[in-house]
């Protein structure tokens, strides 16, 4: 099935306790589309870049089967730039630079052939832009997923809640789930958030795994402990890509299949962090992905 | 098989964002012994309390099958008192008071009938005291487990490493594993720590679960998301109790059985946090424990 991916395509500057990169390719929609491309070949990108964005990156996406007709290129503008620094535990980071550049004027217009897509991934952007995308859809999709962050809860909570009311699946981290719901317990937070609209809630906990809440059911996907973590940037977006790519491929929203989608999302996130940008993801075979998913299975396997 | 539990028996003062208790019963050996008592009835306590410690608590332990002949009662002293405050996320805490009291003179002497015990749990204490217990054992136990913390790494690392060299299983949290090994990756940290002595490493991550490392194998036990967390105090010690109690009961150190031990440890920890002190643990039936373990199984169950 068709998957629309809306979000940033960017340059990133990344500093970890072990290494530093001044300018590498990144952005939520970039990571998500690449991760999803291991599962489905009908990926429709919606984003914006400046004239400084390398044509070969766009060509590589096209070759990978990613439809870039929804990628606006603003020739006289500069691509969105974000820079951040990871603290000692690599699970926390501080933002050093946020140059919105062309993102400041982002006014996404869906190409006509995107408008009846069945799976929609709305990456972390202003709630207004996310709503604008939803409003352009001409048919009711099978699943709209939305990623957001505490920043929008701080400055645009009401508008964010309007968007959340229209989506089926929400991905946020544990602290954001607490902020959005006003509940400390994630079980209670999930109950409150389900009432806001989303039938599915995915709580991302970085190196501590991810939780899926649906009706009264809970599934926990671990994170695989890795010998080498190069850069956590894009892990959440790669997770979204693996998850949504798998759902678009299988077109099955049963809880059992959602679990598998979460595992494939976690697998893509685990590859993502093993190199900067999509360095590792680019080199994967389909078999690598299958083998990694099996490692998740073994990691939590026990008999009582 | 026989299980020796060495550690504190204490009074605690606990403050969470939601409630406060000025003086409740606690201590590592207290939580560990109670949790272990659901699995085995040959539990041998080694600890010290003051004349202010309630006789009915000691009687309740005896009734539960806990041998208290190794519990020294220093009539003219006061019981160890700890007070702490949990921060908003309940996964971090600050210590407000540490009154060692009788613990300052703790010089554990094992009763003769303890000395050939097969399973030994050394709770978090000075490395000197932990070593003193090991030195009194007359036979080589099946398993010595040791719990410690960053405080001893900061002030007595060399001595701590001497003790660690003598134990089979080490339980610490993720930051402590990083401090002890000098490695960021927990996979690499485990390799370093295995070389220090312990064949088994358990990394406790509180509300994020626990990891078991053995040879080249890894097992992850999730934490069950709970609707109500009253007080995280004693969770790690209840975990140790469930784990060691299960091992003493089954007397099987295969990796498959160690996994089950970790799950039963996690189950006891999950009960522990649902009330202050051992309020919830005291009321459990064996069936409650079995049912909770099944919830862990369901939580991570998926098929590729």
Interface residues (C-beta under 8 A of the other chain):
Chain A: X17 X18 X88 X89 X90 X175 X178 X184 X185 X186 X187 X188 X205 X208 X209 X211 X218 X219 X220 X221 X222 X225 X226 X227 X228 X229 X256 X259 X260 X263 X290 X293 X294 X297 X299 X300 X301 X302 X303 X304
Chain B: X17 X18 X88 X89 X90 X175 X178 X184 X185 X186 X187 X188 X205 X208 X209 X211 X218 X219 X220 X221 X222 X225 X226 X227 X228 X229 X256 X259 X260 X263 X293 X294 X297 X299 X300 X302 X303 X304
